[in-house]
Amino acid sequence: MDNNGRKIIYSGIQPTGCVTIGNYIGAINNWKKLQENNDCIYGIANMHALTVRQDPAEFRARVKSFFAQYLACGLDPDKSIIYIQSDVAEHAELTWVLNCFTYLGELSRMTQFKDKSAKNEDNINSGLLTYPILMAADILLYKTDLVPVGIDQKQHLELTRDIAARFNNIYGDVFTVPEPYIPEQGAKITSLQNPLEKMSKSDPDPNGMVSIIDAPDVIMRKFKRAVTDSGTGIYVSPEKPGITNLLTIYSVFADCPIREAEGRFEGKGYGEFKTAVGEAVVDVLKPVNERYKDLMNNKDYLDKIAAEGADKARYIAKKTMSKVMRKVGFR
Ligand code: TRP
């Protein structure tokens, strides 16, 4: 830990599909709060995204777009280090070393590996298997204390801790063993078309998810079409997954406790409710959308901020990497 109780916080997002309101609520909005009192490093994990086939031009453009979306949401390059993973070669370097301290059995047990290899039968590449080692390198390069992650990444974090402890056992105190940080507002946002499934950033049905840079009229249309549940009544209940999801979204975007939200819509119809949810989301995302457009029109500025972020990240990563090299006996 750094002085004054400030912690070093690392998190990342894969640039696949688009940034959804689920990512906003589950990740970015929390990252924004954390950057006020901590030393935060936020990466765009494009090396991880290469585990599935990418069209090069589209991939490069999407990474830039994700970077602009981070900034548009209020992640502040004066407060946090915001950078693109592949700009810092130390990620790949440390990954190799950590590969040699990770067992095949550990990797093949990862549920995400099992899920992903079932889904990508025609491309079960080694990267899918070693994905968590790259993630461990991300985290360990920066002496990270806390890693905000969703529940789906917790197993990878456990593995990171095991690798770090194993390495330290052999070579002395090299890595900080990180703790997971599951944010209070970890509310899981589900698809607007299928409320029993997580809102996916690569949902083939665009009506199921809302991108944070969807135009206001598109957002309104998606909410008006959102699937609701049978009966009437607007309250949280396992029998009302659609309504519960919409209430959760409303609660975050209108900044209003969920019980209070239920009260606001008592006796109202589903149509009126869905419009209100859409409006609350648009109120928050309209300025984000405008900032995003400005940033995308200012490529020089974006490139400059990305280069500065990479320089700051590299400075720290290099120090860790040279210590690791010395410890293992490289020149
Ligand atoms: N694997 C994470 C995900 O899919 C993204 C990620 C990459 C990450 N590197 C990280 C998250 C380091 C936390 C810390 O969501």
Boltz pocket constraint, residues with backbone or C-beta under 6 A from the ligand:
constraints:
  - pocket:
      binder: B
      contacts: [[A, 10], [A, 11], [A, 12], [A, 13], [A, 14], [A, 45], [A, 48], [A, 134], [A, 135], [A, 138], [A, 139], [A, 147], [A, 148], [A, 149], [A, 153]]
      max_distance: 6.0
